[in-house]
Amino acid sequence: MPTVLITGASRGIGREFATQYAADGWDVIATARSQGDIADLGGIEGVRAHRLDVLDANEVDRFMGELGDQVVDVFINNAGIYGPREPERDGWLELMEVNVIAPTLLAQRLRPNVAKSEQKKMVVLTSKMGSIADNSSGGSIPYRSSKAAVNAAWKSLAHDFRSDGIAVAMLHPGWVETDMGGPNALIDTKTSVSGLRQRIEETTLDNTGRFVAYDGANIPW
């Protein structure tokens, strides 16, 4: 039975990932920050819920201690925030820490766990708004910059982790009906996650480091 680790799984896309993988018989390790969310996730058959605040170094250390030498076939970094719409120092710095620094450092910590698995895959949920070539409207500078930065960081991970056989992908989930996406979004979480899972399944060392949408469309950098 393969194992998937999903951060930020309490709601939206993360929860849908946990639900779908568990329904298909995967061993699901799902993280959330609040005890209520952890208890809720733990109620899904096949899901093991853990507390994890990716901004707290002690929490990350504790979580890694709980994980131990558990083999992880697929690591999905879903945790992320939108942050301030206009540039503002404190909010922008927090956004970069949540969306860029934390997932990249966690991926490095998880490298041995994933390298020991059969599937050896890591993906980060990013956004088309991180594409510099696709930016035709401006605005949302903090969020755009955080997603462009995580794309750059994980592109490097794709090269760095190749020697361990780990394939990496940066995935755009589409405009999804979530707390972040809002009620005017174009697709629901089931549609997004079903597509994202197909992209994860087809991720190999032959296409590692790609920036691709849930529907398979390649996104320009």
N, C-alpha and C positions, 0 to 999 in steps of 0.2 A: 504494500500500500504506500503510494508516494505521500510526501509531506509538503504542505505549503504553509508559509509564514506570511501573515498579512498584518501590516501596521495600520492603525486608524480604522479599525473594523467595526466601530460601534454603530455606524449608520451609513446611508448612502451607498456608494460604490463599494466601499470596504466590506460592509455587511453583506451585500449581494455576492461578492466574491466568496465570502465565508459560507454562505448558504448554498451556493451552487457547487462549490468544491466538496462540501460535506455531503450533499445529496448524491454526488457521484462516487462516494466512498473514500475520498481522500482523508488523510489525517490532517486536520486544520488547526494551526496555532494562530490565534487571533488576539491582537492587542487593543487595549482601550485605556483611557485614563481614569475614569470614575468607577467606583465599586458597583454602582447600579448598572452601568453598561457592561461590566465584566460579568455580572450575574446574568444579565440578559443574554449575552453571547454564549455563556456556558449552558444555557438552556437549549441550544441548537445541538442536536445529536451529531456527534463526530467532531465537535469544536472544543478545543481546550483554550480557555480564555486567560490571558495574563495582563497584569497592569503594566503599562509602560508609558512614561512621559519622555519623549525623545529629547526634550530640552534639559532634562535632569541627568547629569553624568552618573550620579549614584544610582538612579533608577535603571539606567542602561546597564551598569555593572551588575546590579541585582538580577535583572532580566537575563543577562548572559549567563550568570551563575545558575539560574533556574533551567536555562536551556541546556547548559553543559555541552556534551558532545553529540547532542541530538542531530541526526542527519536532516538537512532541509533541501528538498529537491528544487523548490521554487520559492524565492523570496520576492514578495510584492510590496514595495514601499508605496503605500497609498496615503499615508498621513501627510497632510498639508493644509495650508490656510491661504486665504485671499489677501488679507492684510489691508492696509490703507490704500484708497484709490489714488490719492495724491501723495507725492514724496513728502515724507515726514520721518525724521531721523530714527526715533525709537521704534516706531512700528515697522519701518523698513528693515532695520537691523534684526528685529525679531523674525520678520518674514524670511530673511536670508538664512537665519539659523534654522528655522523649521523646515523650509523647503529645499535648502541646499546642503548646509553643513551637517545637520543631524542624519539625513538619509545616507549621505556619502560615508560618514564615519561608521554608521551602523552596518553598511554593506561591507566595509573593511573588516569589522569585527566578525561578521557572519561568513566571511570567505572560507574558513576551514570547514564549517558546517555544510556549506553548499558544495564545496569541492569533493566531499566524501560521498555525495549522493549520486544517483544514476542520471538524473535529468540535468543538474548543474545549470540553473537559470536564475537570473536576477533581473527584475524590471522595476522601473520607477514610473509612477503616474505623473506625467508632466502635462504640458498644454501646448496647443498650436500657437497660443499667445507668446510662447517662448521663441517662436521662429522670427528671426530678424528679417528674413526675406519676405515673409508673409505680412509684416506689419504695415498696413496701408491706412491705418486710422489714428495711430498715436494713442495717448492716454494710458492709464493703468501702468505707469512706469515701474512702481515697486514690484507688482506681480509679474509683469513681463520680464523684468530683469532677473527675478528669482528663478523663473523657469528656463530662461536662456542659460543661466549659470549652472543649474542642475543638469541640463543637457550636456554642457561642456565637461562637467565633472564626471558624469557617467560615461561619456564617450571615452574619457581617459581610463575609467575602470574597465571598459570593454577590452582595451589593449592590455592593461595591467593584469587582468584576470585570465587572459587567454591561455597562459601557461598552465593554469589549473583546469582548463577545459570548461570554464564557466562562460556561458553566453549571456550577453546583456542587451536589454532593449529599453528605449524610452518611448512610452506609450501615451498617446493622446486619447482620452476617453470619449471625446465628443462633447457637445453641449448637453449636459444631462440634468434631468429633473432631480436636483438635490438641494440641500440648504444653500450651497454655494451657487449652483446653477440657476435656481429660481424656477418659478412656475411657467415661464415662457420658453423653457429649454425645448430642444427638438426631439430628444429621445429619452426613454426611461432607463433605469439602472439595469434592468434585465437585458435590454438590447445592447447597451454599452458593454456590460460584463461578458455577455456571450461572445461578442466580437473580440474583446480583449483576450479572452481565454484562447480563442483561435490564434491570435497573434503570438501569445505565449507558447502555445503548442508548436508553432512553426519556427520559433526562435532557435537558432543553432549557431555554431561557430562560423558558419558560412555567411551569416547575415548579422553577426554580433555588432552592436554599436549603432543600430539603425534607429531612426526617429519616425514612428509610424502611427497612424490613426487606428482606432478600433475597427474600422471597416477595411483596413488593409492599404489605405492610401499612404504613400510615402510623403513626408512633410519636409519642405526645404529648410535648411538651417537658417 
